[in-house]
Amino acid sequence: MRDVERVVAAEVQDGSPLLTVRTPTGATERLTADHVIAATGYRVDMAAMDFLGHELRTRLAVSRGAPRLGPGYVSSVPGLYFTGLPAAASYGPVMRLVCGTEFASPRLAKHLAAAHG
């Protein structure tokens, strides 16, 4: 098993998969295998979310690109909450899925009601 940053190209050579990949160091490698299992590896990167504005993004406490969230899904910026994929680093992988809304919704609503009446 290998971690790669990006699959650049995929082809079949002599009946086997041949991948051209970019590694986390930026190098390009060609890999052959009997089988390939590709995971998306989505990573949250708050620094890349331009719609939040530079000043707001730099005020956020993050861990490995994801916002660090407290009880009720609140970020380090008062009044700014995250659920879904950005919440997975603080609340677990179920936040990545629709079924995570059953857990998140009542907790977020309770926190919002208490904090903002």
C-alpha positions in Angstrom: 0.0 0.0 0.0 1.3 3.5 -0.9 0.0 7.0 -0.1 0.1 9.3 -3.0 -1.1 12.8 -3.5 -2.7 12.4 -6.9 -3.2 9.9 -9.6 -1.9 11.6 -12.7 -2.7 8.8 -15.2 -3.9 5.3 -15.3 -3.5 2.6 -18.0 -3.4 -1.1 -18.5 -0.1 -2.6 -19.6 0.1 -6.4 -20.3 -3.2 -6.9 -18.4 -2.0 -5.1 -15.2 -2.8 -1.6 -13.9 -0.1 1.0 -14.4 -0.5 4.2 -12.5 1.5 7.5 -12.9 1.3 9.2 -9.5 2.5 12.3 -7.7 3.9 11.6 -4.3 3.5 13.9 -1.2 7.1 15.2 -2.0 6.0 16.2 -5.5 7.9 13.4 -7.3 6.3 11.5 -10.1 6.4 7.7 -10.0 5.0 4.9 -12.0 3.4 2.0 -10.1 2.3 -1.4 -11.2 0.1 -3.8 -9.2 -2.2 -6.8 -9.4 -5.1 -4.7 -8.1 -5.7 -1.0 -7.3 -7.9 0.3 -4.6 -8.2 4.1 -4.8 -9.6 6.1 -1.8 -10.6 9.7 -2.3 -8.7 10.9 0.7 -10.7 14.1 1.0 -8.9 16.5 3.4 -10.3 19.6 4.9 -8.1 22.7 4.3 -9.6 25.8 5.8 -6.8 27.8 4.3 -8.2 27.0 0.8 -11.8 28.1 1.6 -11.5 31.6 0.1 -15.2 32.4 0.6 -14.5 32.7 4.4 -12.1 35.6 3.8 -8.4 35.7 4.8 -8.9 37.5 8.2 -11.5 34.9 9.3 -9.5 31.9 8.1 -6.4 33.1 10.0 -8.4 33.5 13.2 -9.6 29.9 13.1 -7.9 27.3 15.3 -7.1 24.4 13.1 -5.6 20.9 13.3 -4.2 19.4 10.1 -6.3 21.9 8.1 -9.6 21.2 9.8 -11.3 23.5 12.3 -10.9 22.5 16.0 -14.5 22.5 17.3 -15.8 22.6 20.8 -19.2 21.5 22.2 -22.1 22.3 19.9 -19.8 22.4 16.8 -18.6 25.9 17.6 -15.2 27.0 16.2 -12.7 29.2 17.8 -14.4 32.2 16.2 -17.6 32.9 18.2 -20.8 32.4 16.2 -19.0 30.3 13.5 -20.1 26.6 13.4 -19.1 23.7 11.2 -20.8 20.4 10.6 -20.3 17.7 7.9 -16.9 17.0 6.6 -15.1 19.9 8.4 -16.5 18.5 11.7 -15.1 15.0 11.2 -11.7 15.7 12.7 -13.4 16.8 16.0 -16.4 14.6 16.1 -15.4 11.5 14.2 -15.8 10.1 10.7 -19.6 9.7 10.8 -19.8 13.5 10.3 -18.7 12.9 6.7 -22.0 11.0 6.0 -25.6 12.1 5.8 -26.4 9.8 8.7 -24.2 12.0 10.9 -26.8 14.7 10.7 -29.0 12.7 13.1 -26.3 13.1 15.7 -25.2 16.7 14.8 -28.6 18.4 14.3 -30.0 18.3 17.9 -26.7 19.1 19.4 -26.1 22.1 17.2 -29.7 23.3 17.7 -29.4 23.0 21.5 -26.1 24.9 21.5 -27.5 27.6 19.2 -30.6 28.0 21.3 -28.5 28.3 24.5 -25.9 30.7 23.0 -28.2 32.9 20.9 -31.6 32.5 22.5 
